[in-house]
Amino acid sequence: MTSEWKECKVGNVIYINPVETLKKREVYKKIPMEKLIPFCRDIPEFEYSEYSVGTKFRNYDTIIVKEHFK
């Protein structure tokens, strides 16, 4: 029995942290972390704000968040 699966490096099939450029002090959509719903693809709401620093995402990105609880 032969498998149809091929072994490859993950970087050959997906982009991990692609470069995304935003200009500081320009206004862009922002999604506050508290607005995200666990295990849900839909973004319930966003806001517009001036970009200064932070993580940048593209449409259709998969976001994985690791939270630390005290």
Biopython code that builds the backbone (N, CA, C, O; Angstrom):
import numpy as np
from Bio.PDB.StructureBuilder import StructureBuilder

atoms = [
    (1, "MET", "N", (0.853, -1.175, 0.000)),
    (1, "MET", "CA", (0.000, 0.000, 0.000)),
    (1, "MET", "C", (0.903, 1.244, 0.000)),
    (1, "MET", "O", (1.716, 1.416, 0.908)),
    (2, "THR", "N", (0.767, 2.079, -0.980)),
    (2, "THR", "CA", (1.573, 3.296, -1.052)),
    (2, "THR", "C", (0.737, 4.497, -0.647)),
    (2, "THR", "O", (-0.461, 4.563, -0.922)),
    (3, "SER", "N", (1.376, 5.422, -0.004)),
    (3, "SER", "CA", (0.689, 6.624, 0.471)),
    (3, "SER", "C", (0.752, 7.717, -0.589)),
    (3, "SER", "O", (1.741, 7.836, -1.312)),
    (4, "GLU", "N", (-0.303, 8.509, -0.675)),
    (4, "GLU", "CA", (-0.320, 9.647, -1.584)),
    (4, "GLU", "C", (0.280, 10.882, -0.926)),
    (4, "GLU", "O", (0.435, 11.914, -1.579)),
    (5, "TRP", "N", (0.616, 10.794, 0.344)),
    (5, "TRP", "CA", (1.210, 11.912, 1.072)),
    (5, "TRP", "C", (2.673, 12.051, 0.702)),
    (5, "TRP", "O", (3.381, 11.059, 0.529)),
    (6, "LYS", "N", (3.117, 13.295, 0.581)),
    (6, "LYS", "CA", (4.528, 13.564, 0.330)),
    (6, "LYS", "C", (5.099, 14.316, 1.520)),
    (6, "LYS", "O", (4.432, 15.172, 2.100)),
    (7, "GLU", "N", (6.318, 14.000, 1.877)),
    (7, "GLU", "CA", (6.985, 14.709, 2.967)),
    (7, "GLU", "C", (7.703, 15.924, 2.381)),
    (7, "GLU", "O", (8.408, 15.818, 1.378)),
    (8, "CYS", "N", (7.512, 17.090, 3.030)),
    (8, "CYS", "CA", (8.178, 18.312, 2.572)),
    (8, "CYS", "C", (8.319, 19.276, 3.749)),
    (8, "CYS", "O", (7.753, 19.056, 4.820)),
    (9, "LYS", "N", (9.066, 20.321, 3.538)),
    (9, "LYS", "CA", (9.223, 21.346, 4.566)),
    (9, "LYS", "C", (7.998, 22.240, 4.566)),
    (9, "LYS", "O", (7.474, 22.582, 3.506)),
    (10, "VAL", "N", (7.540, 22.622, 5.755)),
    (10, "VAL", "CA", (6.339, 23.445, 5.864)),
    (10, "VAL", "C", (6.497, 24.767, 5.102)),
    (10, "VAL", "O", (5.526, 25.276, 4.542)),
    (11, "GLY", "N", (7.705, 25.320, 5.080)),
    (11, "GLY", "CA", (7.959, 26.569, 4.365)),
    (11, "GLY", "C", (7.794, 26.458, 2.861)),
    (11, "GLY", "O", (7.723, 27.475, 2.170)),
    (12, "ASN", "N", (7.733, 25.231, 2.339)),
    (12, "ASN", "CA", (7.514, 25.029, 0.901)),
    (12, "ASN", "C", (6.040, 25.088, 0.519)),
    (12, "ASN", "O", (5.716, 25.171, -0.665)),
    (13, "VAL", "N", (5.148, 25.047, 1.496)),
    (13, "VAL", "CA", (3.712, 25.032, 1.170)),
    (13, "VAL", "C", (2.930, 26.200, 1.780)),
    (13, "VAL", "O", (1.793, 26.448, 1.379)),
    (14, "ILE", "N", (3.520, 26.920, 2.740)),
    (14, "ILE", "CA", (2.845, 28.081, 3.325)),
    (14, "ILE", "C", (3.859, 29.199, 3.552)),
    (14, "ILE", "O", (5.064, 28.961, 3.632)),
    (15, "TYR", "N", (3.346, 30.411, 3.654)),
    (15, "TYR", "CA", (4.182, 31.557, 4.015)),
    (15, "TYR", "C", (4.082, 31.761, 5.514)),
    (15, "TYR", "O", (2.981, 31.837, 6.059)),
    (16, "ILE", "N", (5.202, 31.849, 6.176)),
    (16, "ILE", "CA", (5.215, 32.122, 7.606)),
    (16, "ILE", "C", (5.791, 33.509, 7.799)),
    (16, "ILE", "O", (6.928, 33.778, 7.412)),
    (17, "ASN", "N", (5.006, 34.388, 8.399)),
    (17, "ASN", "CA", (5.400, 35.779, 8.656)),
    (17, "ASN", "C", (5.900, 36.499, 7.404)),
    (17, "ASN", "O", (7.032, 36.982, 7.383)),
    (18, "PRO", "N", (5.059, 36.578, 6.346)),
    (18, "PRO", "CA", (5.495, 37.327, 5.171)),
    (18, "PRO", "C", (5.626, 38.814, 5.499)),
    (18, "PRO", "O", (4.981, 39.312, 6.421)),
    (19, "VAL", "N", (6.448, 39.504, 4.751)),
    (19, "VAL", "CA", (6.669, 40.931, 4.999)),
    (19, "VAL", "C", (5.427, 41.712, 4.578)),
    (19, "VAL", "O", (4.922, 41.539, 3.469)),
    (20, "GLU", "N", (4.952, 42.554, 5.452)),
    (20, "GLU", "CA", (3.810, 43.431, 5.184)),
    (20, "GLU", "C", (4.215, 44.820, 5.635)),
    (20, "GLU", "O", (4.581, 45.010, 6.795)),
    (21, "THR", "N", (4.156, 45.790, 4.742)),
    (21, "THR", "CA", (4.607, 47.132, 5.066)),
    (21, "THR", "C", (3.430, 48.077, 5.259)),
    (21, "THR", "O", (2.568, 48.196, 4.388)),
    (22, "LEU", "N", (3.400, 48.737, 6.390)),
    (22, "LEU", "CA", (2.424, 49.794, 6.667)),
    (22, "LEU", "C", (3.195, 51.046, 7.042)),
    (22, "LEU", "O", (4.217, 50.972, 7.724)),
    (23, "LYS", "N", (2.714, 52.178, 6.604)),
    (23, "LYS", "CA", (3.385, 53.436, 6.913)),
    (23, "LYS", "C", (2.913, 53.964, 8.258)),
    (23, "LYS", "O", (1.714, 54.006, 8.534)),
    (24, "LYS", "N", (3.865, 54.364, 9.091)),
    (24, "LYS", "CA", (3.524, 54.937, 10.395)),
    (24, "LYS", "C", (2.726, 56.218, 10.193)),
    (24, "LYS", "O", (2.950, 56.970, 9.245)),
    (25, "ARG", "N", (1.803, 56.444, 11.094)),
    (25, "ARG", "CA", (0.911, 57.607, 11.125)),
    (25, "ARG", "C", (-0.138, 57.596, 10.015)),
    (25, "ARG", "O", (-0.868, 58.577, 9.870)),
    (26, "GLU", "N", (-0.241, 56.520, 9.224)),
    (26, "GLU", "CA", (-1.324, 56.359, 8.260)),
    (26, "GLU", "C", (-2.450, 55.601, 8.968)),
    (26, "GLU", "O", (-2.192, 54.863, 9.918)),
    (27, "VAL", "N", (-3.689, 55.775, 8.518)),
    (27, "VAL", "CA", (-4.844, 55.124, 9.145)),
    (27, "VAL", "C", (-5.144, 53.808, 8.422)),
    (27, "VAL", "O", (-5.250, 53.760, 7.197)),
    (28, "TYR", "N", (-5.278, 52.737, 9.225)),
    (28, "TYR", "CA", (-5.573, 51.404, 8.712)),
    (28, "TYR", "C", (-6.610, 50.741, 9.603)),
    (28, "TYR", "O", (-6.895, 51.216, 10.702)),
    (29, "LYS", "N", (-7.178, 49.628, 9.114)),
    (29, "LYS", "CA", (-8.076, 48.832, 9.947)),
    (29, "LYS", "C", (-7.267, 48.178, 11.055)),
    (29, "LYS", "O", (-6.140, 47.733, 10.836)),
    (30, "LYS", "N", (-7.853, 48.125, 12.249)),
    (30, "LYS", "CA", (-7.203, 47.491, 13.400)),
    (30, "LYS", "C", (-8.213, 46.556, 14.052)),
    (30, "LYS", "O", (-9.387, 46.897, 14.198)),
    (31, "ILE", "N", (-7.743, 45.377, 14.440)),
    (31, "ILE", "CA", (-8.599, 44.410, 15.133)),
    (31, "ILE", "C", (-8.047, 44.221, 16.529)),
    (31, "ILE", "O", (-7.040, 43.535, 16.701)),
    (32, "PRO", "N", (-8.683, 44.817, 17.537)),
    (32, "PRO", "CA", (-8.212, 44.613, 18.909)),
    (32, "PRO", "C", (-8.375, 43.142, 19.315)),
    (32, "PRO", "O", (-9.381, 42.513, 18.987)),
    (33, "MET", "N", (-7.398, 42.606, 20.018)),
    (33, "MET", "CA", (-7.425, 41.201, 20.417)),
    (33, "MET", "C", (-8.689, 40.834, 21.184)),
    (33, "MET", "O", (-9.201, 39.724, 21.034)),
    (34, "GLU", "N", (-9.197, 41.746, 22.000)),
    (34, "GLU", "CA", (-10.397, 41.430, 22.786)),
    (34, "GLU", "C", (-11.643, 41.288, 21.918)),
    (34, "GLU", "O", (-12.677, 40.823, 22.399)),
    (35, "LYS", "N", (-11.563, 41.678, 20.656)),
    (35, "LYS", "CA", (-12.701, 41.543, 19.737)),
    (35, "LYS", "C", (-12.718, 40.192, 19.036)),
    (35, "LYS", "O", (-13.734, 39.822, 18.448)),
    (36, "LEU", "N", (-11.610, 39.441, 19.085)),
    (36, "LEU", "CA", (-11.557, 38.135, 18.436)),
    (36, "LEU", "C", (-12.282, 37.091, 19.253)),
    (36, "LEU", "O", (-12.240, 37.111, 20.484)),
    (37, "ILE", "N", (-12.948, 36.178, 18.567)),
    (37, "ILE", "CA", (-13.698, 35.102, 19.215)),
    (37, "ILE", "C", (-12.937, 33.801, 18.972)),
    (37, "ILE", "O", (-12.674, 33.454, 17.820)),
    (38, "PRO", "N", (-12.574, 33.066, 20.043)),
    (38, "PRO", "CA", (-11.830, 31.808, 19.856)),
    (38, "PRO", "C", (-12.557, 30.836, 18.933)),
    (38, "PRO", "O", (-13.778, 30.695, 19.006)),
    (39, "PHE", "N", (-11.806, 30.173, 18.072)),
    (39, "PHE", "CA", (-12.298, 29.142, 17.159)),
    (39, "PHE", "C", (-13.343, 29.668, 16.173)),
    (39, "PHE", "O", (-14.196, 28.910, 15.711)),
    (40, "CYS", "N", (-13.280, 30.940, 15.854)),
    (40, "CYS", "CA", (-14.235, 31.549, 14.923)),
    (40, "CYS", "C", (-13.465, 32.254, 13.817)),
    (40, "CYS", "O", (-12.526, 33.000, 14.094)),
    (41, "ARG", "N", (-13.850, 32.027, 12.575)),
    (41, "ARG", "CA", (-13.169, 32.665, 11.448)),
    (41, "ARG", "C", (-13.585, 34.102, 11.247)),
    (41, "ARG", "O", (-12.808, 34.916, 10.748)),
    (42, "ASP", "N", (-14.806, 34.418, 11.634)),
    (42, "ASP", "CA", (-15.336, 35.751, 11.370)),
    (42, "ASP", "C", (-14.777, 36.781, 12.340)),
    (42, "ASP", "O", (-14.612, 36.511, 13.530)),
    (43, "ILE", "N", (-14.489, 37.958, 11.816)),
    (43, "ILE", "CA", (-14.052, 39.080, 12.639)),
    (43, "ILE", "C", (-15.298, 39.917, 12.902)),
    (43, "ILE", "O", (-15.812, 40.547, 11.978)),
    (44, "PRO", "N", (-15.797, 39.942, 14.136)),
    (44, "PRO", "CA", (-17.072, 40.613, 14.408)),
    (44, "PRO", "C", (-17.023, 42.128, 14.223)),
    (44, "PRO", "O", (-18.022, 42.740, 13.845)),
    (45, "GLU", "N", (-15.877, 42.728, 14.486)),
    (45, "GLU", "CA", (-15.765, 44.169, 14.294)),
    (45, "GLU", "C", (-14.304, 44.586, 14.262)),
    (45, "GLU", "O", (-13.419, 43.859, 14.712)),
    (46, "PHE", "N", (-14.077, 45.759, 13.725)),
    (46, "PHE", "CA", (-12.734, 46.327, 13.672)),
    (46, "PHE", "C", (-12.872, 47.825, 13.845)),
    (46, "PHE", "O", (-13.979, 48.363, 13.887)),
    (47, "GLU", "N", (-11.754, 48.478, 13.944)),
    (47, "GLU", "CA", (-11.769, 49.939, 14.060)),
    (47, "GLU", "C", (-10.680, 50.487, 13.145)),
    (47, "GLU", "O", (-9.793, 49.755, 12.705)),
    (48, "TYR", "N", (-10.759, 51.752, 12.876)),
    (48, "TYR", "CA", (-9.709, 52.419, 12.114)),
    (48, "TYR", "C", (-8.847, 53.192, 13.090)),
    (48, "TYR", "O", (-9.355, 53.899, 13.960)),
    (49, "SER", "N", (-7.542, 53.054, 12.939)),
    (49, "SER", "CA", (-6.661, 53.841, 13.805)),
    (49, "SER", "C", (-5.331, 54.072, 13.100)),
    (49, "SER", "O", (-4.979, 53.392, 12.136)),
    (50, "GLU", "N", (-4.616, 55.048, 13.614)),
    (50, "GLU", "CA", (-3.316, 55.406, 13.075)),
    (50, "GLU", "C", (-2.320, 54.315, 13.447)),
    (50, "GLU", "O", (-2.244, 53.918, 14.611)),
    (51, "TYR", "N", (-1.560, 53.828, 12.480)),
    (51, "TYR", "CA", (-0.590, 52.767, 12.736)),
    (51, "TYR", "C", (0.682, 53.354, 13.344)),
    (51, "TYR", "O", (1.208, 54.362, 12.873)),
    (52, "SER", "N", (1.163, 52.697, 14.402)),
    (52, "SER", "CA", (2.455, 53.087, 14.969)),
    (52, "SER", "C", (3.362, 51.852, 15.029)),
    (52, "SER", "O", (4.411, 51.826, 14.385)),
    (53, "VAL", "N", (2.972, 50.847, 15.784)),
    (53, "VAL", "CA", (3.699, 49.575, 15.834)),
    (53, "VAL", "C", (2.690, 48.462, 16.058)),
    (53, "VAL", "O", (1.567, 48.713, 16.496)),
    (54, "GLY", "N", (3.085, 47.252, 15.762)),
    (54, "GLY", "CA", (2.212, 46.116, 16.035)),
    (54, "GLY", "C", (2.268, 45.082, 14.931)),
    (54, "GLY", "O", (2.902, 45.284, 13.895)),
    (55, "THR", "N", (1.597, 43.980, 15.171)),
    (55, "THR", "CA", (1.547, 42.887, 14.222)),
    (55, "THR", "C", (0.638, 43.249, 13.067)),
    (55, "THR", "O", (-0.397, 43.886, 13.260)),
    (56, "LYS", "N", (1.020, 42.845, 11.868)),
    (56, "LYS", "CA", (0.238, 43.153, 10.675)),
    (56, "LYS", "C", (-0.280, 41.852, 10.074)),
    (56, "LYS", "O", (0.423, 40.841, 10.057)),
    (57, "PHE", "N", (-1.516, 41.886, 9.582)),
    (57, "PHE", "CA", (-2.136, 40.714, 8.980)),
    (57, "PHE", "C", (-2.681, 41.061, 7.606)),
    (57, "PHE", "O", (-2.986, 42.218, 7.318)),
    (58, "ARG", "N", (-2.799, 40.050, 6.767)),
    (58, "ARG", "CA", (-3.430, 40.172, 5.456)),
    (58, "ARG", "C", (-4.763, 39.437, 5.485)),
    (58, "ARG", "O", (-5.000, 38.615, 6.371)),
    (59, "ASN", "N", (-5.634, 39.725, 4.525)),
    (59, "ASN", "CA", (-6.874, 38.962, 4.396)),
    (59, "ASN", "C", (-6.536, 37.490, 4.238)),
    (59, "ASN", "O", (-5.571, 37.136, 3.560)),
    (60, "TYR", "N", (-7.324, 36.643, 4.859)),
    (60, "TYR", "CA", (-7.215, 35.180, 4.822)),
    (60, "TYR", "C", (-6.046, 34.620, 5.623)),
    (60, "TYR", "O", (-5.780, 33.421, 5.550)),
    (61, "ASP", "N", (-5.343, 35.454, 6.386)),
    (61, "ASP", "CA", (-4.302, 34.934, 7.264)),
    (61, "ASP", "C", (-4.925, 34.065, 8.351)),
    (61, "ASP", "O", (-6.072, 34.276, 8.743)),
    (62, "THR", "N", (-4.171, 33.102, 8.826)),
    (62, "THR", "CA", (-4.556, 32.315, 9.988)),
    (62, "THR", "C", (-3.791, 32.888, 11.169)),
    (62, "THR", "O", (-2.565, 32.994, 11.138)),
    (63, "ILE", "N", (-4.526, 33.257, 12.208)),
    (63, "ILE", "CA", (-3.915, 33.885, 13.380)),
    (63, "ILE", "C", (-3.923, 32.878, 14.521)),
    (63, "ILE", "O", (-4.972, 32.343, 14.883)),
    (64, "ILE", "N", (-2.758, 32.627, 15.079)),
    (64, "ILE", "CA", (-2.646, 31.730, 16.223)),
    (64, "ILE", "C", (-2.111, 32.565, 17.378)),
    (64, "ILE", "O", (-1.048, 33.176, 17.276)),
    (65, "VAL", "N", (-2.857, 32.585, 18.474)),
    (65, "VAL", "CA", (-2.488, 33.415, 19.617)),
    (65, "VAL", "C", (-2.202, 32.518, 20.810)),
    (65, "VAL", "O", (-2.963, 31.598, 21.108)),
    (66, "LYS", "N", (-1.115, 32.794, 21.477)),
    (66, "LYS", "CA", (-0.778, 32.073, 22.696)),
    (66, "LYS", "C", (-0.961, 33.050, 23.847)),
    (66, "LYS", "O", (-0.294, 34.083, 23.909)),
    (67, "GLU", "N", (-1.857, 32.719, 24.745)),
    (67, "GLU", "CA", (-2.113, 33.595, 25.894)),
    (67, "GLU", "C", (-1.487, 33.007, 27.144)),
    (67, "GLU", "O", (-1.472, 31.791, 27.340)),
    (68, "HIS", "N", (-0.980, 33.876, 27.973)),
    (68, "HIS", "CA", (-0.423, 33.456, 29.257)),
    (68, "HIS", "C", (-1.380, 33.913, 30.358)),
    (68, "HIS", "O", (-1.730, 35.090, 30.444)),
    (69, "PHE", "N", (-1.786, 32.984, 31.178)),
    (69, "PHE", "CA", (-2.687, 33.295, 32.284)),
    (69, "PHE", "C", (-1.926, 33.218, 33.591)),
    (69, "PHE", "O", (-1.051, 32.369, 33.764)),
    (70, "LYS", "N", (-2.261, 34.100, 34.502)),
    (70, "LYS", "CA", (-1.607, 34.097, 35.813)),
    (70, "LYS", "C", (-2.422, 33.320, 36.806)),
    (70, "LYS", "O", (-2.034, 33.204, 37.968)),
]
sb = StructureBuilder()
sb.init_structure("model")
sb.init_model(0)
sb.init_chain("A")
sb.init_seg("    ")
for serial, (resi, resn, name, xyz) in enumerate(atoms, 1):
    if name == "N":
        sb.init_residue(resn, " ", resi, " ")
    sb.init_atom(name, np.array(xyz, "f"), 0.0, 1.0, " ", f" {name:<3s}", serial, name[0])
structure = sb.get_structure()
